Amino acid sequence: MCGRFIITDTAPDLAAMFDVEHEGENLPEPSWNIRPTEQIPIVLESARTDPAVRRLESARWSLIPSFATESTSKFPTFNARAETAAEKPTFTASVRSRRALVPATGYFEWQTEGTTKKPYFIHSDDGMPLAFAGLYSWWKNPAIAENDPARWVLSATILTTDAQGPLAQIHDRTPVPLPEEWWDQWLDPATEGNQALVDAAVAASREVVASLNFYEVAPVTGNGPELIEPIEPTASDSL
């Protein structure tokens, strides 16, 4: 799973990195401790224009399906299992045509040893941001007036898959980081998504996963660059 991650790049940096044509309003500032339901930057392509426009937008990290009657859910929606995303009602429509990239400098994962949980910071070997395969949805809040722009809520989730290699020693699930050559295909709303597309994305992500590094960090509390300082400066293991 991915329950905490960080993004230290600014909105203009992300816009340049992902060839974004439109930057949305109220984009979140860099954060070293992003939690579910907080606002995150996502990259998407709008199907309302021809050709589609690549946009950087602020989204709630926990997907609200368009058919929901309220923003809360009985089960967590900040992650979506890649193996079943296309068949789950919560995510089916998003897999079909509302796919996103979720930029991340890295993410935290906890290894359980008895009653102790050790946090690790997982990141790319070259320090470049990762692009997690994500899904998004627009939800109309029935409690807000029709003419209020806040009535429309953009939300997103991060796809996860089985962890492999050394990462599996920390946790059995991992996000799906897409290689750059997959970005256009994943975002293209004209490409009708299905389980085969998700499976292919997971397969492509393995090369990125193989290049990740990780190291143990102190308990993840607060918000600042000190959260990703290694407990042992030489404890980084290459996957």
HELIX and SHEET records of a PDB file:
HELIX    1   1 ALA A   11  MET A   17  1                                   7    
HELIX    2   2 ALA A   85  GLU A   87  5                                   3    
HELIX    3   3 THR A   92  SER A   97  1                                   6    
HELIX    4   4 PRO A  149  ARG A  151  5                                   3    
HELIX    5   5 GLY A  165  GLN A  169  5                                   5    
HELIX    6   6 GLU A  180  TRP A  182  5                                   3    
HELIX    7   7 TRP A  183  LEU A  187  1                                   5    
HELIX    8   8 GLN A  195  VAL A  209  1                                  15    
HELIX    9   9 PRO A  225  ILE A  228  5                                   4    
SHEET    1   A 6 SER A  31  ILE A  34  0                                        
SHEET    2   A 6 ARG A   4  ILE A   7 -1                                        
SHEET    3   A 6 GLY A 106  GLU A 113 -1                                        
SHEET    4   A 6 THR A 116  SER A 124 -1                                        
SHEET    5   A 6 LEU A 212  GLU A 216 -1                                        
SHEET    6   A 6 ASP A 237  SER A 238 -1                                        
SHEET    1   B 3 HIS A  22  GLU A  23  0                                        
SHEET    2   B 3 VAL A  53  TRP A  61  1                                        
SHEET    3   B 3 GLN A  39  SER A  46 -1                                        
SHEET    1   C 4 HIS A  22  GLU A  23  0                                        
SHEET    2   C 4 VAL A  53  TRP A  61  1                                        
SHEET    3   C 4 TRP A 152  ASP A 162  1                                        
SHEET    4   C 4 ASN A  79  ARG A  81  1                                        
SHEET    1   D 5 HIS A  22  GLU A  23  0                                        
SHEET    2   D 5 VAL A  53  TRP A  61  1                                        
SHEET    3   D 5 TRP A 152  ASP A 162  1                                        
SHEET    4   D 5 LEU A 130  LYS A 140 -1                                        
SHEET    5   D 5 ARG A  99  ALA A 104 -1                                        
SHEET    1   E 4 HIS A  22  GLU A  23  0                                        
SHEET    2   E 4 VAL A  53  TRP A  61  1                                        
SHEET    3   E 4 TRP A 152  ASP A 162  1                                        
SHEET    4   E 4 ARG A 173  PRO A 175 -1                                        
END                                                                             
